Amino acid sequence: MKDVLGRGELLPVKEAEEMLLSLPFAPTGTEIVSLENAYGRILCEDIFSREELPGFDRSTMDGYAVRSSDTFGATETTPQYLKIRGEVLMGKVPEFEILPGEAAKIPTGGMLPAGADSVIMLEDTNMVSPTLVEVFSAVGPGENIIRRDEDLKRGELILKKGSKLRPQDVAALGGMGITRIPVFKKPVVTLISTGDEILPSDKPIQLGKVRDVNSHNLYGLVLEHGGIPVRAGILRDDFELIRDTVLKAIDASEVVLITGGSSAGTRDYIERVLESIEGSKILFHGVSIKPGKPLLVSVVEDRKIVYGLPGHPAAVSVSFLRFVRPVLRRFTGEVTPDVKEHSRRIRAFLSENISSLSGREDNVRVRLHREDGRFIATPVLGKSGLIMTLVRADGLIRIPPEKTGLYEGEEVVVELF
């Protein structure tokens, strides 16, 4: 289909985002992974506790397991005296019960003996003899212990479907004895670089040529956001070659990212390639954003998506973060990004004025430093084709289309790289 939304005019960023989020993309399947391979994966079902955790009452301190009522009134001047019933060994089940007037020596993590309901810290006691301990402080019921189901109750929801597993999540699963983790399959993302001027990174530089930068940037971004990046190589500006490679990429992956060739010019092969593919529909070509204006997006049979990304490194990063990342999350199955997104943002104050064009969203690279207890954001000046403007920057600030700039000292939100 050749109807292109946004042709002849630039599509507002909000409309482009809404259009992408309305697409019916979803994970392509599920699989089981080991605990060791579960970090960063997305759960495909709710996980419930199969047992109580920790499963027994245990001490949180080195000291003596006691009946709390036996310590009431104990002070340094009027201590209580308790008979030492025995000692709890780490990893062992006590074979005795604490009776009134008794105590048992216990290590941190040790199992509380029957009859005891609290632990008195070692520093609040004095062993008078091998069979008698002096207690200088009172404890209440449940003090310095963890109850058998205090961490988790049997049948309790541990993690929700769509959760991205963090180290602590994987640790909790391991603590429950859950070693086979049901997760969504990762989406495959094919990376295609185009342009007669692009050289592989391991080749000597030549006049008029530049080494590949964008595929390395995209490779890391795809990995970071839950996809499997696959490089399809660097293609010269040849219609049939690009078309054949894109067709193979569509067949082998869920997302295709093509860099270069999407700016309006005589060598604009990408749009013609996508128009020639059966089942392909170009959603838009051109967004009112800087950098990243010449972005091209096409869907194939509502199951796959192809992006024609600008060739400049800064434009590639901005386009990925604004328009690729939300769609990639649909394919990964992640449904809890909001809190995490906010955790990647900080508030700062501008070090200087920044001008902007009304009607266009500007994404400005900034460097951060602390001054008088607050963050200061300084624009990193330079054209979007300069990779070092990204390297020197800590994040981006967005200037909305309704504004013509930001002022020195104005508070801004910085999205960290």
C-alpha positions in Angstrom: 0.0 0.0 0.0 1.3 3.4 -0.9 -0.8 5.7 1.3 1.6 7.5 3.6 0.3 9.3 6.6 2.4 12.4 7.2 3.5 12.8 3.5 3.7 16.4 2.5 3.9 17.6 6.1 5.6 16.5 9.3 3.6 14.4 11.7 3.5 15.7 15.3 5.4 13.6 17.8 2.3 12.8 19.9 0.4 11.6 16.8 3.3 9.4 15.7 3.6 7.9 19.2 -0.1 7.2 19.4 -0.1 5.6 16.0 2.7 3.3 17.0 1.2 2.3 20.3 -2.1 1.5 18.6 -0.4 -1.3 16.6 -1.4 -4.8 17.7 2.1 -6.1 18.5 2.7 -8.7 21.2 5.3 -11.3 22.1 5.7 -14.1 19.6 5.9 -16.9 22.1 7.1 -18.2 25.5 10.0 -20.3 26.8 11.5 -21.7 30.0 14.9 -20.4 31.1 17.1 -21.3 34.0 17.7 -19.0 37.0 21.1 -18.1 35.6 19.5 -16.9 32.4 16.5 -15.2 33.9 18.0 -11.8 34.7 16.4 -9.1 32.5 13.8 -11.4 31.0 10.0 -10.7 31.0 7.7 -13.1 32.9 4.9 -14.6 30.8 2.8 -15.6 33.8 2.1 -14.6 37.4 4.4 -16.4 39.8 2.9 -17.5 43.2 4.7 -18.8 46.3 4.6 -22.6 46.6 5.7 -22.5 50.2 6.3 -20.2 53.2 9.5 -18.2 53.3 11.7 -18.5 55.3 9.7 -21.6 56.3 10.7 -21.5 60.0 11.0 -18.9 62.8 14.6 -17.7 62.8 16.9 -15.3 64.7 18.1 -12.0 63.2 20.8 -11.6 65.9 23.4 -13.5 67.8 22.1 -14.0 71.3 19.7 -16.1 73.3 16.4 -17.5 72.3 14.0 -16.8 75.2 10.4 -16.5 76.3 9.9 -12.7 76.2 7.9 -12.8 79.4 11.0 -14.1 81.2 12.8 -10.8 80.4 10.2 -8.3 81.5 11.6 -5.9 84.0 15.2 -6.8 83.3 17.7 -3.9 83.5 21.4 -3.5 84.1 20.8 -2.9 87.8 18.1 -5.6 88.2 18.9 -8.4 85.7 17.0 -11.5 85.1 18.7 -14.9 85.4 17.8 -17.7 83.0 19.0 -21.3 82.8 20.9 -22.2 79.6 18.9 -25.1 78.0 21.3 -25.7 75.2 22.7 -24.2 71.9 21.1 -23.9 68.5 23.4 -25.0 65.7 23.2 -23.3 62.3 21.2 -25.4 59.8 20.0 -27.8 62.5 16.5 -28.3 64.0 16.6 -27.8 67.8 15.7 -31.0 69.6 14.7 -29.2 72.8 12.0 -26.8 73.9 12.5 -23.6 75.9 10.5 -23.8 79.1 9.8 -20.9 81.5 13.0 -19.6 83.0 15.2 -21.0 80.2 17.2 -19.7 77.3 19.2 -21.2 74.4 22.3 -19.7 72.7 21.4 -19.0 69.1 23.3 -17.6 66.0 22.0 -15.2 63.4 19.8 -17.2 61.1 19.4 -20.0 63.6 16.0 -21.8 63.9 14.0 -20.7 67.0 13.4 -23.5 69.4 9.9 -24.4 70.4 8.6 -22.4 73.3 10.8 -19.3 72.5 9.2 -16.2 71.0 12.1 -13.7 70.8 15.8 -13.3 70.9 17.8 -11.2 73.4 20.9 -9.7 71.8 24.3 -11.1 73.0 25.5 -7.7 74.1 22.5 -7.4 76.5 23.6 -10.6 78.3 26.4 -12.0 80.4 27.1 -15.7 80.7 27.6 -16.3 84.4 28.4 -20.0 84.0 27.9 -22.6 81.3 24.4 -23.2 82.6 23.3 -19.6 83.6 22.9 -16.4 81.7 22.3 -12.9 83.0 19.9 -10.7 81.0 20.1 -6.9 81.3 17.3 -5.8 78.9 13.7 -6.8 78.2 12.5 -7.9 74.8 8.9 -8.1 73.4 7.3 -11.0 71.6 8.7 -11.4 68.1 11.7 -9.1 68.7 14.8 -10.0 66.8 13.2 -12.8 64.9 11.7 -13.5 61.5 8.4 -15.4 61.5 8.2 -18.5 59.3 5.9 -16.8 56.7 7.0 -13.2 57.3 8.7 -13.0 53.9 6.2 -14.9 51.9 3.0 -16.8 52.6 2.1 -19.9 50.7 0.1 -18.9 47.6 1.1 -15.3 47.8 1.8 -13.5 44.5 5.5 -13.0 44.1 5.9 -11.4 40.7 3.3 -10.3 38.0 3.2 -11.3 34.4 5.1 -8.7 32.4 7.6 -8.0 35.1 11.2 -7.5 34.0 13.3 -9.6 36.3 15.8 -7.8 38.4 18.6 -9.4 40.4 16.5 -9.4 43.6 13.6 -10.9 41.7 15.7 -13.8 40.5 17.1 -14.2 44.1 13.5 -14.5 45.4 12.7 -17.1 42.8 15.8 -19.0 43.8 14.8 -18.7 47.5 11.5 -20.4 46.7 13.1 -23.2 44.8 11.7 -22.0 41.5 14.5 -22.8 39.0 12.5 -23.0 35.7 11.3 -19.6 34.8 8.5 -19.0 32.3 9.3 -16.0 30.1 8.4 -14.4 26.8 10.7 -15.0 23.9 12.9 -12.1 23.1 12.1 -10.3 19.8 14.7 -10.4 17.1 15.7 -7.0 15.7 17.7 -7.0 12.5 20.1 -4.0 12.0 20.8 -2.9 8.4 23.3 -0.1 7.6 23.1 1.5 4.2 25.2 3.9 2.3 28.1 3.9 -0.2 30.1 5.9 2.3 29.9 3.4 5.2 32.9 1.2 6.1 33.1 -1.6 8.6 34.7 -0.6 11.8 37.7 -2.9 11.3 38.7 -1.3 7.9 41.2 1.6 7.4 39.5 4.9 7.0 39.4 6.4 3.5 38.8 9.9 2.3 35.1 10.4 1.7 34.2 7.4 3.8 33.1 7.0 7.5 33.2 3.9 9.7 30.0 2.3 10.8 28.7 3.9 14.1 25.0 3.4 14.1 24.8 -0.4 14.1 27.0 -0.5 17.3 24.8 2.1 19.0 21.6 0.3 18.0 23.1 -3.1 18.9 23.6 -1.9 22.5 20.2 -0.2 22.7 18.4 -3.3 21.5 20.2 -5.5 24.0 19.5 -3.0 26.8 15.7 -3.0 26.0 15.2 -6.7 25.8 15.7 -7.6 22.1 18.1 -9.9 20.2 20.1 -7.7 17.8 21.2 -9.3 14.5 23.5 -7.5 12.1 22.7 -7.8 8.4 25.7 -5.9 7.3 26.5 -2.7 5.4 24.7 -2.3 2.1 25.6 -0.1 -0.8 22.9 2.1 -2.3 21.4 -0.6 -4.6 17.6 -1.1 -4.8 17.6 -4.8 -5.4 20.2 -5.5 -2.8 18.4 -3.5 -0.1 15.1 -5.0 -1.1 16.4 -8.6 -0.9 18.0 -7.9 2.5 14.9 -6.2 3.9 12.7 -9.1 2.8 15.0 -11.6 4.5 15.1 -9.5 7.6 11.3 -9.2 7.8 11.1 -13.0 7.5 13.6 -13.6 10.3 12.7 -10.9 12.8 10.0 -8.9 14.4 11.7 -5.5 14.1 13.9 -4.2 11.3 16.0 -1.1 11.8 17.6 0.5 8.7 20.0 3.4 9.1 20.7 5.8 6.3 18.6 6.4 3.2 15.6 7.9 4.9 16.3 11.5 4.2 14.4 13.1 1.3 16.9 12.9 -1.6 17.8 11.3 -4.9 19.1 8.2 -3.1 16.0 7.5 -1.1 15.8 3.8 -1.7 14.2 2.7 1.6 10.7 4.1 1.0 10.6 2.7 -2.5 11.7 -0.7 -1.2 9.0 -0.7 1.5 6.4 0.4 -1.0 7.3 -2.6 -3.3 6.9 -5.2 -0.5 3.6 -7.1 -0.5 1.7 -6.5 2.8 3.8 -3.4 3.7 2.1 -0.2 4.7 4.0 3.0 5.3 2.6 4.7 8.4 4.5 8.0 8.1 7.6 9.5 6.7 8.7 12.6 8.6 8.1 13.7 12.2 8.2 17.1 13.7 11.2 16.4 15.9 14.8 17.4 16.1 17.0 15.4 15.6 15.2 12.6 13.8 12.9 14.5 11.4 13.2 12.0 8.4 12.0 9.0 10.3 10.2 6.4 8.2 8.0 3.7 9.7 6.2 0.8 7.9 4.3 -2.2 9.2 4.1 -5.5 7.4 0.8 -7.4 7.8 0.4 -5.9 11.3 2.9 -8.4 12.6 6.3 -6.8 11.8 7.6 -3.3 11.8 10.4 -1.6 9.8 12.0 1.7 10.7 14.0 3.8 8.3 16.1 5.7 10.7 18.1 8.9 10.0 21.8 8.5 9.4 23.1 10.9 12.0 24.1 9.2 15.3 22.2 11.6 17.6 19.1 11.3 15.4 19.4 7.5 15.6 19.5 7.6 19.4 16.5 10.0 19.7 14.5 8.0 17.2 15.1 4.8 19.0 14.2 6.1 22.4 11.1 7.9 21.3 9.7 5.6 18.6 11.4 2.2 18.6 11.6 1.5 22.4 7.8 1.7 23.1 7.1 -0.8 20.2 10.0 -3.1 21.3 8.4 -3.3 24.7 5.2 -4.6 23.1 7.2 -7.4 21.6 9.0 -8.2 24.8 5.8 -8.3 26.8 7.0 -5.8 29.4 4.1 -4.0 31.1 5.8 -2.2 34.0 8.0 0.5 32.4 6.5 3.7 33.9 8.2 3.6 37.3 11.4 2.5 35.7 11.2 5.4 33.2 10.8 7.9 36.0 13.8 6.3 37.7 15.9 7.2 34.6 14.9 10.9 34.9 16.3 13.6 37.1 15.5 17.3 37.6 18.2 19.8 36.8 18.6 23.5 36.2 19.8 25.0 32.8 23.1 26.7 32.7 22.1 28.8 29.7 19.3 29.8 27.4 18.3 27.3 24.6 16.3 28.4 21.6 13.8 26.2 19.8 11.5 26.3 16.8 7.8 26.5 17.6 5.8 23.5 16.4 8.7 21.1 16.7 9.9 19.1 19.6 13.6 19.6 20.2 15.7 17.0 22.0 18.8 18.6 23.4 21.8 16.6 24.6 23.1 17.9 28.0 26.0 17.3 30.4 25.3 17.2 34.1 27.3 18.4 37.1 26.5 19.2 40.7 26.6 22.7 42.0 25.4 23.9 45.4 23.6 20.6 46.0 21.6 20.5 42.7 22.2 19.3 39.2 23.1 21.8 36.5 22.4 20.8 32.8 24.7 22.3 30.2 23.8 21.8 26.5 26.3 19.8 24.5 26.7 21.8 21.3 27.3 20.2 17.9 25.5 18.8 14.9 23.5 15.5 15.2 26.1 13.8 12.9 28.8 14.0 15.6 29.0 10.9 17.7 31.0 12.7 20.4 28.0 14.9 21.3 26.4 11.7 22.6 29.5 10.4 24.3 29.9 13.7 26.2 26.3 14.0 27.1 24.6 12.4 30.2 21.1 12.6 28.8 18.4 14.5 26.9 16.0 17.3 27.7 12.8 17.8 25.6 11.6 21.2 24.5 7.9 20.7 23.7 6.6 22.0 20.3 4.5 24.8 22.0 7.6 26.4 23.4 10.2 28.5 21.6 13.0 27.8 24.0 14.1 27.4 27.6 15.7 29.9 29.9 18.9 29.9 32.0 18.0 28.7 35.5 14.8 27.0 34.4 14.1 23.6 35.9 14.1 20.8 33.4 13.7 17.0 33.3 16.7 15.1 32.0 16.2 11.7 30.6 19.4 9.8 31.3 21.2 7.7 28.7 
